[in-house]
């Protein structure tokens, strides 16, 4: 087995830069919560307009995801990430210069397009660049960046809020966009994509920089060659029941991630803390920062264990923790939060919930969704699952306040708790374990009709 020069370091550097797309995703999601009040004041925006300003990014993200399949297939993963960095930079600048709510809404739709493209392309690129033994860890770095982005946004919101500088809050995001553009410029293109567009020598050259031995490089290339010969392209693949099955699995996995209820806490943490009896604005602020911090820290659990324990055990544990903690939050609300102890227990449980998400469904659903599709249908599959993620994100975000008003706090939390428990069964029954298996092997199993929960064998 001939050895190639140390690829591990290169792989980590490549992954870190590509994962910056997650940072922008997180910054953008997080920044608006702090800026909203000041924007509303300057533009005299009522509730409806404020909601539109917040959710414009989600609409843009769905559009971005839908076009990124075509972009990444035609122009490659790398150039698609570069496009998203340019849109991020332009959108951040324009949103800081907005002169009306209408302009801000339009610009935030554009920013959403960049978020959508990034959330599609980065995990896909990472999965195709990674050696199989550390693939889960490297894709999880993308989620780590998302959580760091959210935390940084919470912190900068808190810091800049003293002077109400919302234009700076939004405009400052130009800096990470430029950094990402400059970093990604120097990255190699994905070997899988190069292979797909018949630039096989270049694919071999890139793989040689990323793998430890020549035999690993050759095995991956042979796997791609065999798989490509057997299949038709993108939409035509939908005629194949095995492909349809896995597309459906991707949809269900992303629905599960969003219906854990995570974004309810992301978007409405201050309100939940307020309802639980932490009344002061500073209390709200610091607990929100704490939410962001726990979200970052617990992601390291996934990074450490996703390639050792595997995807399914981590997810099963995460759903259990989320189900139980949300159930207890619901119980505390129904008991009425009569003492400080009750209140702190409820808040503690909410933080346990965040940790449960961050160590499991946060990163691992993205990991699975970038691993399960065959190469020729990967753009289409990831487009569909990522669009599902954003659509469900919008549904959860826009219905939570109504749920609270109609069902009350306790029942709303019971509802999310119950869903998490149901997800354990769906996971165990249908999801595959993909730890340590090459993408080519997963594809071979899937397309030869093996049951979904066994395609990683
Ligand atoms: C989810 C987002 C969520 C974030 C929180 C991501 O994996 O897709 O919807 O806001 O995690 O960390």
Boltz pocket constraint, residues with backbone or C-beta under 6 A from the ligand:
constraints:
  - pocket:
      binder: B
      contacts: [[A, 29], [A, 143], [A, 146], [A, 147], [A, 150], [A, 257], [A, 262], [A, 263], [A, 266], [A, 295], [A, 361], [A, 362], [A, 363], [A, 389], [A, 393]]
      max_distance: 6.0
